[in-house]
Amino acid sequence: MNITRENIDTLNAVVKVEIAKEDYSDKVEKILSDYRKTANIPGFRKGHVPMGMVKKQYGKAVLVDEVNKLLQDALNKYLTEEKLDVLGQPLPKPQDAIDWDSEEFSFEFELGLTPEFDVDLNFKKPITHYTIVADKKMIDEQVERIQKQYGKLVSQDVVAKDSEITGTFKNEEKEIDNTVSLTLDKFKGKTTEKKFVGAKVGDVISLKTKGLYGDDHELMHALKLGHDDVHGLDIEVTFTITEINKRELADLDQDLFDKLFGKGTVTTATELKTKIKEDAEKQFIQQSDQKLLNDVTEFLVENTKFDLPVEFLQKWMQTAGEKPLDEAQAKEEYEKSEKSLRYQLIEGKLITENNIQITLDDIKDHARNMVRIQMAQFGQLDPLDKELDDIVARILSNNEEARRISEQLVSQKLLQLYKEKANIKGKEVTYENFVKDVYGDK
């Protein structure tokens, strides 16, 4: 067997594999001999079928199968030994019908080669890494939400600004008939609030759906309609009041603290606020880190310049998926996936150059921590090791889940790399200002 490579350019190559009779003949003869021993052909005793008949009936199929196996094994071995970093899979070059009666065969494959490039984390313009703090306003609002949640409802005769109102939205044409509880602060305008204040049980209030809420999701919940149904909805609905209550705030006492955090964990309102601040800021870390990861990823894709074997990749995409694509479809698919491909190459380069490794123990430990957190949410604070091991084993038996955990760990290690080596500046903000910075003042 002879394998040669011709480099067309830095991104494309052609590999030629030449297979001679001595490469496959022994294997083919052995398989045909085995067939002869087991072949069941009318008129002949088992094991006594003439070899010529076996070759005539099975020889061509066995030859084709063995040459194809030999070809794939040789090609894979060659790519490994030559340390060729290829994109996609080798593509067989079109050739005239193969003469399987010949004793020697020649095949050619197109290769798309991975480009050479450098990844520079020393960005000229630093990328912001936010530290999100829970300010006094946020903490006080959370304390009030807790007091409302654990407070008691007191019946009222008339609606006030802070009332909790139960009633039914109706519209015959759209078949709306939905009972909900609501508070006036959810409505978009003051005009709606004025219609409710002073109303009593049994009063029927007419409302326009357009502009009723600032968020379509609120309107979906109120009217029990789908997203498409509420989008641009401009009809009149009625709301019949069936109950008016005021929620008295729960006292900030030991009974409330124990309900929230367990007996004796928090003993004063000051400790409560400290705990709220700590818990909130722990949750903010994940949002801040994800923002940094997204920003660095986007920057690297946009600013790490290298060429790709575009023509080869588009050709490869025509046959790589579950369904074959025509030339135009493959081009469209390539354009949609080019950024993702570029980042995969950049990520692979960073992983190799910084010796980032994920072991099976890393994956198991991550899965155990994930299970512990989930079990704690359901009150199981001290699960047995065997119970944890059994659950982790079930999780990791799912290849898709194991792959997802591995990808999470890679992202975590890349994030740590960016924090250590990339040009990043810190910025401390409240959550409100973080949302404004990231998503705009909405």
C-alpha positions as CSV (number, residue, x, y, z in Angstrom):
1,M,0.0,0.0,0.0
2,N,1.2,3.5,-0.8
3,I,-0.2,6.8,0.5
4,T,0.9,10.2,-0.7
5,R,-0.3,13.7,-0.1
6,E,-0.3,16.8,-2.3
7,N,-0.8,20.1,-0.6
8,I,-2.9,22.3,-2.9
9,D,-2.5,25.3,-0.5
10,T,-2.2,25.9,3.2
11,L,-5.8,24.9,3.8
12,N,-6.5,22.1,1.2
13,A,-4.7,18.9,0.3
14,V,-5.4,15.7,-1.6
15,V,-4.4,12.3,-0.2
16,K,-3.9,9.4,-2.7
17,V,-4.2,5.8,-1.4
18,E,-3.0,3.0,-3.7
19,I,-3.9,-0.6,-2.7
20,A,-2.2,-3.6,-4.2
21,K,-3.3,-7.2,-4.4
22,E,-1.0,-8.3,-1.6
23,D,-2.7,-5.8,0.8
24,Y,-6.0,-7.6,0.7
25,S,-5.7,-11.0,-0.9
26,D,-4.9,-13.1,2.2
27,K,-7.8,-11.6,4.1
28,V,-10.2,-12.1,1.2
29,E,-9.1,-15.7,0.8
30,K,-9.6,-16.5,4.5
31,I,-13.1,-15.0,4.5
32,L,-14.1,-17.0,1.4
33,S,-12.6,-20.2,2.9
34,D,-14.8,-19.6,6.0
35,Y,-17.8,-19.0,3.8
36,R,-17.1,-22.3,2.0
37,K,-17.2,-24.2,5.4
38,T,-20.6,-22.8,6.3
39,A,-22.2,-22.1,2.9
40,N,-25.5,-23.9,2.4
41,I,-25.9,-24.4,-1.4
42,P,-28.4,-26.9,-2.8
43,G,-26.7,-29.9,-4.3
44,F,-23.6,-29.8,-2.2
45,R,-22.8,-31.1,1.2
46,K,-22.0,-28.4,3.8
47,G,-18.3,-27.6,3.6
48,H,-17.9,-29.2,0.2
49,V,-18.9,-26.4,-2.0
50,P,-16.3,-25.8,-4.8
51,M,-14.2,-22.7,-4.1
52,G,-14.8,-21.5,-7.6
53,M,-18.5,-21.4,-6.9
54,V,-17.9,-19.6,-3.6
55,K,-15.7,-17.0,-5.3
56,K,-18.2,-16.5,-8.1
57,Q,-21.1,-16.0,-5.7
58,Y,-19.4,-14.0,-2.9
59,G,-16.0,-13.0,-4.2
60,K,-16.8,-9.5,-5.5
61,A,-18.8,-8.5,-2.4
62,V,-16.1,-9.7,-0.1
63,L,-13.4,-7.9,-2.1
64,V,-15.3,-4.6,-2.1
65,D,-16.0,-4.8,1.6
66,E,-12.4,-5.6,2.5
67,V,-10.9,-3.0,0.3
68,N,-13.2,-0.4,1.8
69,K,-12.2,-1.5,5.3
70,L,-8.6,-1.4,4.4
71,L,-9.0,2.0,2.8
72,Q,-10.6,3.6,5.9
73,D,-8.2,2.1,8.3
74,A,-5.2,3.2,6.3
75,L,-6.5,6.7,5.8
76,N,-7.3,7.1,9.6
77,K,-3.9,5.7,10.5
78,Y,-2.2,8.1,8.0
79,L,-4.0,11.1,9.4
80,T,-3.0,10.2,12.9
81,E,0.6,9.4,12.2
82,E,1.1,12.5,10.1
83,K,-0.6,14.5,12.8
84,L,-2.8,16.2,10.2
85,D,-5.4,18.4,11.9
86,V,-8.3,18.3,9.5
87,L,-11.8,19.9,9.4
88,G,-14.8,17.8,8.8
89,Q,-14.0,14.4,7.2
90,P,-12.0,13.4,4.1
91,L,-14.1,13.6,1.0
92,P,-13.6,11.0,-1.7
93,K,-12.9,12.6,-5.1
94,P,-15.3,11.6,-7.9
95,Q,-13.8,8.9,-10.1
96,D,-15.0,6.7,-13.0
97,A,-16.6,3.4,-12.1
98,I,-14.1,1.2,-10.2
99,D,-13.0,-1.9,-12.1
100,W,-13.2,-4.4,-9.3
101,D,-11.8,-7.1,-11.6
102,S,-8.5,-5.2,-11.4
103,E,-5.9,-6.3,-8.8
104,E,-4.8,-2.7,-7.9
105,F,-6.9,0.2,-6.8
106,S,-6.3,3.9,-6.4
107,F,-8.5,6.4,-4.4
108,E,-8.1,10.1,-3.8
109,F,-9.5,12.1,-0.9
110,E,-9.8,15.9,-0.4
111,L,-8.8,17.3,3.0
112,G,-9.7,20.6,4.6
113,L,-6.8,21.6,6.8
114,T,-7.1,23.5,10.1
115,P,-5.5,27.0,9.7
116,E,-2.6,28.2,11.6
117,F,-3.3,31.2,13.8
118,D,-2.5,32.8,17.2
119,V,-4.9,33.7,20.0
120,D,-4.1,37.0,21.7
121,L,-5.8,37.6,25.1
122,N,-4.0,40.9,25.6
123,F,-6.9,42.9,24.1
124,K,-6.1,46.6,23.3
125,K,-9.4,47.6,24.8
126,P,-10.2,45.9,28.1
127,I,-13.4,43.9,28.5
128,T,-15.5,44.7,31.5
129,H,-16.1,42.2,34.2
130,Y,-18.9,43.3,36.5
131,T,-19.1,42.8,40.2
132,I,-22.8,43.1,41.0
133,V,-23.7,44.3,44.5
134,A,-27.1,44.2,46.2
135,D,-27.7,47.8,47.3
136,K,-29.9,49.1,50.1
137,K,-32.9,49.6,47.8
138,M,-32.8,46.0,46.5
139,I,-32.4,44.6,50.0
140,D,-35.2,46.6,51.4
141,E,-37.5,45.6,48.5
142,Q,-36.7,41.9,49.1
143,V,-37.4,42.3,52.8
144,E,-40.8,43.8,52.0
145,R,-41.5,41.0,49.5
146,I,-40.8,38.4,52.2
147,Q,-43.0,40.3,54.7
148,K,-45.8,40.3,52.1
149,Q,-45.4,36.7,51.2
150,Y,-45.6,35.6,54.9
151,G,-48.1,38.2,55.9
152,K,-51.8,37.7,56.3
153,L,-54.7,38.9,54.2
154,V,-57.3,41.2,55.7
155,S,-60.6,41.8,53.9
156,Q,-61.4,45.3,52.7
157,D,-64.6,47.0,51.7
158,V,-63.1,49.1,48.9
159,V,-60.1,49.0,46.7
160,A,-57.0,51.0,47.8
161,K,-53.7,51.4,45.9
162,D,-52.1,48.6,47.9
163,S,-55.0,46.1,47.7
164,E,-54.9,42.6,46.4
165,I,-57.9,42.1,44.2
166,T,-59.5,38.9,43.0
167,G,-61.8,38.9,40.0
168,T,-62.7,37.6,36.6
169,F,-61.6,39.0,33.2
170,K,-64.3,38.3,30.5
171,N,-64.8,38.9,26.8
172,E,-67.4,36.8,24.9
173,E,-66.0,37.2,21.4
174,K,-62.5,35.9,22.4
175,E,-64.1,33.4,24.9
176,I,-62.1,35.0,27.7
177,D,-63.2,33.9,31.2
178,N,-60.3,33.9,33.6
179,T,-60.2,34.4,37.4
180,V,-57.0,36.0,38.7
181,S,-55.6,37.9,41.7
182,L,-53.8,41.1,40.9
183,T,-52.2,44.2,42.3
184,L,-52.6,47.7,40.8
185,D,-48.8,48.3,40.5
186,K,-48.7,45.7,37.6
187,F,-50.8,47.9,35.3
188,K,-49.0,50.1,32.9
189,G,-50.8,53.4,33.4
190,K,-52.3,55.5,36.2
191,T,-55.6,55.7,34.4
192,T,-56.3,52.0,35.0
193,E,-55.4,52.4,38.7
194,K,-57.9,55.2,39.1
195,K,-60.7,53.0,37.7
196,F,-60.1,50.5,40.5
197,V,-59.4,52.7,43.5
198,G,-62.7,53.1,45.5
199,A,-64.4,50.1,43.7
200,K,-66.3,47.5,45.7
201,V,-67.0,43.7,45.5
202,G,-69.4,43.1,42.6
203,D,-68.3,46.2,40.6
204,V,-67.6,45.6,36.9
205,I,-64.7,47.6,35.4
206,S,-64.3,47.9,31.6
207,L,-60.7,47.9,30.4
208,K,-58.8,48.1,27.1
209,T,-56.2,45.4,26.6
210,K,-54.0,47.6,24.5
211,G,-51.5,49.2,26.9
212,L,-53.0,47.5,29.9
213,Y,-49.7,45.9,30.9
214,G,-46.2,46.8,30.0
215,D,-45.3,43.1,29.3
216,D,-47.3,40.8,27.1
217,H,-46.5,37.9,29.5
218,E,-48.6,39.7,32.2
219,L,-51.5,40.0,29.7
220,M,-51.1,36.3,28.8
221,H,-51.5,35.3,32.5
222,A,-54.3,37.7,33.1
223,L,-56.4,36.6,30.1
224,K,-55.1,33.0,29.9
225,L,-54.2,33.4,26.2
226,G,-51.3,32.3,24.2
227,H,-48.4,34.6,23.2
228,D,-49.6,35.0,19.6
229,D,-53.1,35.8,20.8
230,V,-52.1,38.7,23.0
231,H,-49.6,40.2,20.6
232,G,-51.2,43.4,19.4
233,L,-54.5,42.5,21.1
234,D,-56.8,45.5,21.1
235,I,-60.2,44.6,22.6
236,E,-62.3,45.6,25.6
237,V,-62.6,43.2,28.5
238,T,-64.5,43.4,31.8
239,F,-63.2,42.7,35.2
240,T,-65.7,41.7,37.9
241,I,-64.4,42.2,41.4
242,T,-65.1,39.2,43.7
243,E,-62.7,39.8,46.6
244,I,-60.7,42.7,48.0
245,N,-57.9,42.2,50.5
246,K,-55.0,44.0,52.0
247,R,-51.9,42.1,52.9
248,E,-50.5,43.0,56.3
249,L,-46.8,42.7,56.5
250,A,-45.4,39.9,58.6
251,D,-43.4,40.9,61.6
252,L,-39.6,40.6,61.4
253,D,-39.4,38.3,64.3
254,Q,-37.7,35.0,65.2
255,D,-40.6,32.9,63.9
256,L,-40.2,34.4,60.4
257,F,-36.4,34.1,60.5
258,D,-36.7,30.4,61.4
259,K,-39.2,29.8,58.6
260,L,-36.8,31.3,56.1
261,F,-33.4,29.9,57.2
262,G,-33.9,27.3,59.8
263,K,-34.0,27.5,63.6
264,G,-31.5,30.0,65.0
265,T,-29.6,30.7,61.8
266,V,-30.7,34.4,61.7
267,T,-31.8,36.2,64.8
268,T,-32.1,39.9,63.9
269,A,-33.4,42.1,61.1
270,T,-29.8,43.2,60.5
271,E,-28.7,39.6,60.1
272,L,-31.6,39.0,57.7
273,K,-30.5,41.8,55.5
274,T,-26.9,40.6,55.6
275,K,-28.1,37.1,54.6
276,I,-30.2,38.5,51.7
277,K,-27.2,40.5,50.5
278,E,-24.9,37.5,50.6
279,D,-27.3,35.2,48.8
280,A,-28.2,37.7,46.1
281,E,-24.6,38.5,45.4
282,K,-23.7,34.8,45.1
283,Q,-26.4,34.4,42.5
284,F,-25.2,37.6,40.7
285,I,-21.7,36.0,40.2
286,Q,-23.1,33.5,37.7
287,Q,-24.7,36.3,35.7
288,S,-21.6,38.4,35.8
289,D,-19.3,35.5,34.8
290,Q,-21.7,34.4,31.9
291,K,-21.6,38.0,30.6
292,L,-17.8,38.0,30.7
293,L,-17.6,34.6,29.0
294,N,-20.0,35.8,26.2
295,D,-18.1,39.1,25.7
296,V,-14.7,37.4,25.5
297,T,-16.1,34.8,23.1
298,E,-17.6,37.4,20.9
299,F,-14.4,39.5,20.9
300,L,-12.2,36.5,20.0
301,V,-14.4,35.4,17.1
302,E,-14.5,38.9,15.7
303,N,-10.8,39.7,16.2
304,T,-8.9,36.4,15.7
305,K,-8.3,36.5,12.0
306,F,-7.7,33.3,9.9
307,D,-8.9,31.8,6.7
308,L,-11.0,28.6,6.3
309,P,-11.2,26.1,3.5
310,V,-14.7,27.5,2.7
311,E,-15.3,25.6,-0.6
312,F,-14.3,22.3,1.0
313,L,-16.4,22.8,4.1
314,Q,-19.5,23.7,2.0
315,K,-18.9,20.6,-0.1
316,W,-18.5,18.5,3.1
317,M,-21.7,19.9,4.5
318,Q,-23.7,18.6,1.6
319,T,-23.3,15.0,2.8
320,A,-22.4,15.4,6.5
321,G,-25.9,15.8,8.0
322,E,-28.9,13.4,8.3
323,K,-30.3,14.8,5.0
324,P,-28.2,15.6,2.0
325,L,-28.1,19.3,1.0
326,D,-27.8,20.9,-2.4
327,E,-25.0,23.5,-3.1
328,A,-27.2,26.5,-2.1
329,Q,-28.4,24.9,1.1
330,A,-24.9,23.9,2.1
331,K,-23.7,27.5,1.5
332,E,-26.5,28.8,3.7
333,E,-25.8,26.3,6.4
334,Y,-22.1,27.2,6.4
335,E,-22.8,30.9,6.7
336,K,-25.0,30.2,9.7
337,S,-22.4,28.0,11.4
338,E,-19.2,29.8,10.5
339,K,-18.9,31.8,13.8
340,S,-19.5,28.6,15.8
341,L,-16.8,26.8,13.8
342,R,-14.4,29.7,14.3
343,Y,-14.9,29.7,18.0
344,Q,-14.5,25.9,18.2
345,L,-11.1,26.3,16.6
346,I,-10.2,29.2,18.9
347,E,-11.4,27.3,21.9
348,G,-9.4,24.2,20.9
349,K,-6.3,26.3,20.5
350,L,-6.7,27.8,24.0
351,I,-7.3,24.4,25.5
352,T,-4.2,22.9,23.9
353,E,-1.9,25.8,24.6
354,N,-3.0,26.1,28.2
355,N,-3.1,22.4,28.9
356,I,-6.8,22.5,30.0
357,Q,-8.0,19.0,30.8
358,I,-11.2,17.6,32.1
359,T,-10.9,14.2,33.9
360,L,-13.7,11.7,34.7
361,D,-13.2,12.6,38.4
362,D,-13.9,16.2,37.5
363,I,-17.1,15.2,35.8
364,K,-18.2,13.0,38.7
365,D,-17.4,15.7,41.3
366,H,-19.4,18.3,39.3
367,A,-22.3,15.9,39.0
368,R,-22.2,15.1,42.7
369,N,-22.3,18.8,43.6
370,M,-25.1,19.4,41.2
371,V,-27.1,16.5,42.8
372,R,-26.4,17.8,46.3
373,I,-27.8,21.2,45.5
374,Q,-30.9,19.7,43.9
375,M,-31.5,17.4,46.9
376,A,-31.0,20.3,49.3
377,Q,-33.8,22.2,47.6
378,F,-36.1,19.4,48.6
379,G,-34.9,19.2,52.2
380,Q,-32.4,16.4,51.8
381,L,-29.3,18.1,53.3
382,D,-27.2,15.1,54.2
383,P,-27.6,12.3,51.5
384,L,-25.7,9.1,51.9
385,D,-22.6,8.6,49.7
386,K,-24.0,5.5,48.1
387,E,-27.2,7.4,47.2
388,L,-25.2,10.1,45.6
389,D,-23.0,7.7,43.7
390,D,-26.0,5.8,42.3
391,I,-27.6,9.0,41.1
392,V,-24.3,10.3,39.5
393,A,-23.9,6.9,37.8
394,R,-27.4,7.2,36.3
395,I,-26.7,10.7,35.1
396,L,-23.3,9.9,33.5
397,S,-24.7,6.8,31.8
398,N,-26.5,9.3,29.5
399,N,-23.8,10.3,27.0
400,E,-25.5,13.6,26.2
401,E,-25.6,14.6,29.9
402,A,-22.0,13.6,30.4
403,R,-21.0,15.7,27.4
404,R,-23.0,18.7,28.6
405,I,-21.3,18.5,32.0
406,S,-17.9,18.3,30.3
407,E,-18.7,21.4,28.2
408,Q,-19.7,23.2,31.4
409,L,-16.4,22.4,33.0
410,V,-14.4,23.5,30.0
411,S,-16.3,26.8,30.0
412,Q,-15.5,27.2,33.7
413,K,-11.8,26.6,33.1
414,L,-11.7,29.0,30.1
415,L,-13.4,31.6,32.2
416,Q,-10.7,31.2,34.9
417,L,-8.1,31.5,32.1
418,Y,-9.7,34.8,30.9
419,K,-9.8,36.2,34.4
420,E,-6.1,35.4,34.9
421,K,-4.6,36.3,31.4
422,A,-7.0,38.5,29.4
423,N,-7.1,42.3,29.5
424,I,-10.1,42.7,31.8
425,K,-11.2,45.6,34.0
426,G,-13.5,45.3,37.0
427,K,-16.6,47.4,37.4
428,E,-18.8,47.4,40.6
429,V,-22.5,48.1,39.9
430,T,-25.9,47.5,41.4
431,Y,-28.1,45.0,39.7
432,E,-30.3,47.7,38.3
433,N,-27.3,49.4,36.7
434,F,-25.9,46.1,35.4
435,V,-29.2,45.5,33.6
436,K,-29.0,49.1,32.1
437,D,-25.4,48.6,31.0
438,V,-26.0,45.2,29.5
439,Y,-29.5,45.4,28.1
440,G,-30.2,49.1,27.9
441,D,-32.5,51.2,30.1
442,K,-35.7,49.3,29.6
